[in-house]
Amino acid sequence: MSSGSFQDMLSAWGHNESGNNYGYVSSLGFLGRYQFSEEGLMAIGWYPGDDNPHNMDFSAGWTGEAASFGAWDKWSFLGSPSAQDAAVTQWFDYLVADIQRLGMTQYLGQTLNGVPITMSGMLTGGSLVGVWALKSYLESGATQGGSDWYGTNVGEYVSRFAGFDTPYDDLGPAAPSPAAEPPRSVSSHGWEQVENRTDPQSSPTSGGSVYMSPGPYATIDGSDGADTIYASQGYDVLTGAGGADQFVFAREPWAPIEITDFQPGLDQLDLRPIFDALGYEGTTPFEDGYLFIQTDNNGGAQVLLDRDVTGGDPEWPNYFLHLRGVTPESLSAGDWIFQ
């Protein structure tokens, strides 16, 4: 038996988050009926990010996507129920895509540790703590799981909001696609509260481990083997620590990722997801005007991306990668993966 409609779910969840108050701002700065963080709005393209995403002051100018729904800044967002409802719809689309990529729909219809696993429970639980913590909860048989900033456990939401109808109920069980891009590690409440993940069994390179950044400002130290390390969208500090490592960028970072020990000729930078998102069909982004390398004037290299290819001296390039102790001249074509 259904617990209610999708609107009933939003009402029950919104009451829990804010008392269904669209103008509510929490003590930590989360916004509105559904308690969005800067990172959550960045994930759906409504907020561009600023110099201090942990502060949650939403001080940067909001995007054209947000403006199309009547949200130009924090205050107009808080004053617009229609904008917040549109944002949560886009957020759920984003979250469901990650749930599918991780194969979590296979748990739908099961009962784990007395908890019925439903899409509405996954949506609210994933919004609370992010998809990786939700996945850990399901894999543990609903016995372990992460918590949000206020200490609320994911299991509370998966159970409390189970059984509501959602627009995603016809997805059914599905296995993850091995070719799918890795999910973004983010919750609508902010950065996911889990440890860096390591899965040596799934490493595409021999003798190493797979590390997934849990979110901005992560520090990841690899093993002596050939590791695969996935960066977040900003301010990570990544160390391969030996072996032929691959550093994968599943999304274009909005702030520089720092790699402390990149080894030209041995390690590689996998930028395929970035260029797939740009619709790039070439083979030489440097020659085609998309990528530029410049010295940091301290023995390292800065890598910049020019999305619209305005020319050899891009007017608005995105500085997204810092290679410590690596000069631009030491890098070659074999250090990059674009296809």
NUFILUM-342049 format. One line per field, with one value per residue (C-alpha): residue number from 1; residue in three letters; z negated, x negated, y negated. Coordinates in steps of 0.05 Angstrom, whole numbers. Each point is the difference from the previous one (the first is absolute). Example, Ala and Ser with C-alpha at 12.3 -4.5 7.8 and 13.67 -1.06 7.14 Angstrom:
BEGIN
seq	c(1; 2)
type	c(ALA; SER)
z	c(-156; 13)
x	c(-246; -27)
y	c(90; -69)
***
This chain:
BEGIN
seq	c(1; 2; 3; 4; 5; 6; 7; 8; 9; 10; 11; 12; 13; 14; 15; 16; 17; 18; 19; 20; 21; 22; 23; 24; 25; 26; 27; 28; 29; 30; 31; 32; 33; 34; 35; 36; 37; 38; 39; 40; 41; 42; 43; 44; 45; 46; 47; 48; 49; 50; 51; 52; 53; 54; 55; 56; 57; 58; 59; 60; 61; 62; 63; 64; 65; 66; 67; 68; 69; 70; 71; 72; 73; 74; 75; 76; 77; 78; 79; 80; 81; 82; 83; 84; 85; 86; 87; 88; 89; 90; 91; 92; 93; 94; 95; 96; 97; 98; 99; 100; 101; 102; 103; 104; 105; 106; 107; 108; 109; 110; 111; 112; 113; 114; 115; 116; 117; 118; 119; 120; 121; 122; 123; 124; 125; 126; 127; 128; 129; 130; 131; 132; 133; 134; 135; 136; 137; 138; 139; 140; 141; 142; 143; 144; 145; 146; 147; 148; 149; 150; 151; 152; 153; 154; 155; 156; 157; 158; 159; 160; 161; 162; 163; 164; 165; 166; 167; 168; 169; 170; 171; 172; 173; 174; 175; 176; 177; 178; 179; 180; 181; 182; 183; 184; 185; 186; 187; 188; 189; 190; 191; 192; 193; 194; 195; 196; 197; 198; 199; 200; 201; 202; 203; 204; 205; 206; 207; 208; 209; 210; 211; 212; 213; 214; 215; 216; 217; 218; 219; 220; 221; 222; 223; 224; 225; 226; 227; 228; 229; 230; 231; 232; 233; 234; 235; 236; 237; 238; 239; 240; 241; 242; 243; 244; 245; 246; 247; 248; 249; 250; 251; 252; 253; 254; 255; 256; 257; 258; 259; 260; 261; 262; 263; 264; 265; 266; 267; 268; 269; 270; 271; 272; 273; 274; 275; 276; 277; 278; 279; 280; 281; 282; 283; 284; 285; 286; 287; 288; 289; 290; 291; 292; 293; 294; 295; 296; 297; 298; 299; 300; 301; 302; 303; 304; 305; 306; 307; 308; 309; 310; 311; 312; 313; 314; 315; 316; 317; 318; 319; 320; 321; 322; 323; 324; 325; 326; 327; 328; 329; 330; 331; 332; 333; 334; 335; 336; 337; 338; 339)
type	c(MET; SER; SER; GLY; SER; PHE; GLN; ASP; MET; LEU; SER; ALA; TRP; GLY; HIS; ASN; GLU; SER; GLY; ASN; ASN; TYR; GLY; TYR; VAL; SER; SER; LEU; GLY; PHE; LEU; GLY; ARG; TYR; GLN; PHE; SER; GLU; GLU; GLY; LEU; MET; ALA; ILE; GLY; TRP; TYR; PRO; GLY; ASP; ASP; ASN; PRO; HIS; ASN; MET; ASP; PHE; SER; ALA; GLY; TRP; THR; GLY; GLU; ALA; ALA; SER; PHE; GLY; ALA; TRP; ASP; LYS; TRP; SER; PHE; LEU; GLY; SER; PRO; SER; ALA; GLN; ASP; ALA; ALA; VAL; THR; GLN; TRP; PHE; ASP; TYR; LEU; VAL; ALA; ASP; ILE; GLN; ARG; LEU; GLY; MET; THR; GLN; TYR; LEU; GLY; GLN; THR; LEU; ASN; GLY; VAL; PRO; ILE; THR; MET; SER; GLY; MET; LEU; THR; GLY; GLY; SER; LEU; VAL; GLY; VAL; TRP; ALA; LEU; LYS; SER; TYR; LEU; GLU; SER; GLY; ALA; THR; GLN; GLY; GLY; SER; ASP; TRP; TYR; GLY; THR; ASN; VAL; GLY; GLU; TYR; VAL; SER; ARG; PHE; ALA; GLY; PHE; ASP; THR; PRO; TYR; ASP; ASP; LEU; GLY; PRO; ALA; ALA; PRO; SER; PRO; ALA; ALA; GLU; PRO; PRO; ARG; SER; VAL; SER; SER; HIS; GLY; TRP; GLU; GLN; VAL; GLU; ASN; ARG; THR; ASP; PRO; GLN; SER; SER; PRO; THR; SER; GLY; GLY; SER; VAL; TYR; MET; SER; PRO; GLY; PRO; TYR; ALA; THR; ILE; ASP; GLY; SER; ASP; GLY; ALA; ASP; THR; ILE; TYR; ALA; SER; GLN; GLY; TYR; ASP; VAL; LEU; THR; GLY; ALA; GLY; GLY; ALA; ASP; GLN; PHE; VAL; PHE; ALA; ARG; GLU; PRO; TRP; ALA; PRO; ILE; GLU; ILE; THR; ASP; PHE; GLN; PRO; GLY; LEU; ASP; GLN; LEU; ASP; LEU; ARG; PRO; ILE; PHE; ASP; ALA; LEU; GLY; TYR; GLU; GLY; THR; THR; PRO; PHE; GLU; ASP; GLY; TYR; LEU; PHE; ILE; GLN; THR; ASP; ASN; ASN; GLY; GLY; ALA; GLN; VAL; LEU; LEU; ASP; ARG; ASP; VAL; THR; GLY; GLY; ASP; PRO; GLU; TRP; PRO; ASN; TYR; PHE; LEU; HIS; LEU; ARG; GLY; VAL; THR; PRO; GLU; SER; LEU; SER; ALA; GLY; ASP; TRP; ILE; PHE; GLN)
z	c(0; 19; -55; 44; 63; 21; -25; -66; -3; 13; -54; -51; 17; 3; -68; -28; 32; -12; -23; 74; -6; 66; -34; -53; -9; -48; -52; 49; 59; 38; 42; 6; -4; 22; -34; 59; -10; 48; 24; 13; 43; 35; 19; 39; 31; -40; -39; 28; -65; -37; -37; -63; 14; -73; -23; 37; 8; 73; 15; 73; 57; 16; 69; 59; -14; -69; 28; 50; -60; -35; -46; 8; -70; -69; -17; 65; -7; -70; 24; 58; -15; 75; 6; -59; 27; 68; -34; -39; 64; 34; -62; -1; 75; -17; -60; 37; 55; -53; -33; 67; 14; -66; 13; -63; 34; -9; -73; 16; -29; -50; -75; -35; -76; -3; 45; 67; 55; 46; 48; -45; -57; 45; 24; -69; -29; 59; -8; -73; 6; 74; 44; -27; -71; 24; 38; -62; -39; 50; 7; -75; -2; -29; -62; 12; 32; 0; -33; 20; -32; -56; -15; 34; 26; 71; -25; -34; 66; 41; -50; -17; 72; 29; 46; 31; 74; 42; 75; -1; -24; 68; 4; -31; -20; 42; -3; 6; 68; 0; 52; -40; -28; -75; -43; -30; -75; -26; -40; 3; -72; 20; 4; -14; -70; 17; 2; 66; 34; 21; 40; 22; 34; 51; 19; 75; -8; -31; -70; -23; -31; 20; -40; 6; -28; -49; 20; 3; -45; -3; -11; 31; -7; 47; -7; 30; 55; 64; -30; 32; -37; 16; -15; -25; 26; -40; -48; -6; -16; 34; -8; 41; -44; 52; 58; 66; -26; 37; -24; 26; 6; 2; 2; 17; -67; -21; -41; 12; -17; -25; 16; -43; 35; 73; 38; 74; 45; -52; -31; 42; -4; 25; 25; 42; -40; 5; 75; 10; -36; 47; 60; 23; 58; 14; -25; -17; -49; -8; 75; 5; -52; -58; -47; -21; -47; -34; -54; -72; -7; -55; 38; 14; 55; 3; 49; 28; 40; 50; 12; 58; 35; 6; 24; -20; -58; -31; -32; -53; -10; -59; -41; -22; -13; -34; 9; -56; 20; 73; 53; 62; 43; -33; 20; 64; 39; -37; -66; 22; 17; 41; 36)
x	c(0; -26; -18; 28; -13; -64; 28; 15; -73; -24; 46; -23; -74; 7; 34; -58; -52; 30; 72; 16; -25; -28; -33; -36; -76; -31; -54; -52; 26; 41; 55; 74; 53; -49; -62; -48; -74; -46; -26; 69; 19; -67; 14; 63; -33; 36; -59; -71; -38; -42; -66; 27; 54; -2; 25; 66; 12; 21; -38; -17; 46; 49; 4; 45; 33; 21; 22; 45; 41; -1; -60; -55; -28; 11; 58; 39; -9; 28; 58; 19; 36; 3; -76; -12; 49; -35; -68; 21; 27; -67; -35; 39; -15; -74; 4; 38; -53; -53; 43; 5; -74; -16; 51; 40; 67; -14; 20; 69; 55; -46; 6; -67; -4; 74; -3; 38; -44; 38; -17; 30; -44; -61; 14; 7; -58; -45; 18; -20; -69; -16; -1; -63; 25; 68; -35; -40; 64; 34; -62; -4; 71; 26; -43; -51; 4; -25; 33; 10; -28; 51; -12; 62; -15; 17; 40; 50; 18; 1; 49; 41; 14; 8; 57; 22; 14; -54; -9; -59; 36; 0; -76; -2; -63; -61; -74; -52; -30; -76; -7; 40; -34; -11; 54; -11; -10; 48; 64; 50; -22; -73; -61; 9; -20; -39; -72; -39; 20; -50; 18; -63; 43; 28; -66; -7; -76; -39; -28; 37; 64; 58; 11; 62; -2; 58; 6; -36; -61; -15; -71; -15; -65; -7; -38; -66; 38; 32; 59; 61; 20; 65; -1; 59; 19; -48; -58; -21; -72; -18; -64; -12; -57; -34; 20; 31; 60; 60; 34; 72; 42; 73; 23; -34; -25; 24; -64; -70; -17; -71; -42; -62; -42; 21; -53; -4; -8; 29; 63; 60; 54; 68; 42; 48; 63; -15; -8; 59; 42; -26; 18; -72; -14; -73; -64; -46; 34; -65; -5; 75; -3; 36; -58; -59; -58; -39; -52; 20; -67; -19; -22; 70; 52; 70; 50; 57; 62; 32; 69; 21; -68; -4; -72; -72; 6; 67; 38; 35; -40; 14; -61; 18; -64; -67; -57; -50; -73; 15; -23; 43; -58; -4; 71; 14; 59; -5; 16; 72; 61; 53; 35)
y	c(0; -69; -50; -55; -40; -34; -66; 35; 22; -71; -26; 51; -9; -76; -1; 39; -45; -69; 5; -10; -71; -24; -59; 40; -5; 50; -14; 26; -40; 51; -32; 8; 54; 55; -28; -8; -12; -37; 67; 27; -60; 4; 72; -20; -61; -54; -27; -9; 8; -51; -4; 33; 51; 24; -68; 7; -74; 7; -64; 13; -20; 56; 32; -12; 67; -25; -67; 35; 24; -68; 11; -53; 5; 31; -45; 8; 76; -1; -43; 45; 66; 15; -7; 46; 52; -3; 8; 61; 32; -10; 25; 65; 10; -9; 46; 55; 0; 15; 53; 35; -6; 34; 55; -15; 11; 75; -10; -27; 43; 34; -5; -8; 4; -12; -62; 1; -27; -46; -56; -54; 25; 0; -71; -29; 41; -18; -73; 4; 32; 12; 61; 33; 0; 25; 56; 20; 2; 46; 45; 8; 27; -65; 8; -56; -68; -71; -61; -72; -62; 4; 73; 29; 70; 20; 59; -46; -32; 64; 29; -62; -20; 70; 19; -67; -2; -34; -15; 49; 62; 35; 3; 69; 39; -14; 17; -55; -13; 12; -56; -51; -60; 4; -33; -68; 4; -53; -6; -57; -15; -8; 44; 73; 20; 64; 21; 4; 64; 53; 62; 38; 52; -48; -34; -4; 0; 56; -2; -62; -26; -44; -64; -44; -70; -9; -73; -67; -11; 74; 26; 67; 38; 59; 65; 23; 35; -25; -38; -32; -64; -38; -74; -40; -69; -41; -9; 73; 17; 66; 41; 62; 24; 44; 44; -19; -38; -27; -64; -2; -63; 21; -73; -66; -27; -69; -10; 29; 72; 7; 61; 2; 53; 7; 40; -20; 59; 48; -29; -23; -52; 26; -59; 41; -17; -75; 2; 47; -52; -54; 43; -2; 47; -17; 32; -58; -49; -39; -14; -12; -55; 34; 13; -44; 13; -55; -3; -16; -36; 49; 61; 26; -3; -29; 31; -43; 18; -47; 28; -45; -2; -75; 2; 12; -49; 20; -57; 43; 64; 46; 16; 70; 39; -13; 49; -13; 6; 13; -50; -10; 22; 68; 20; 38; 29; 67; -34; -14; 41; -34; 58)
***
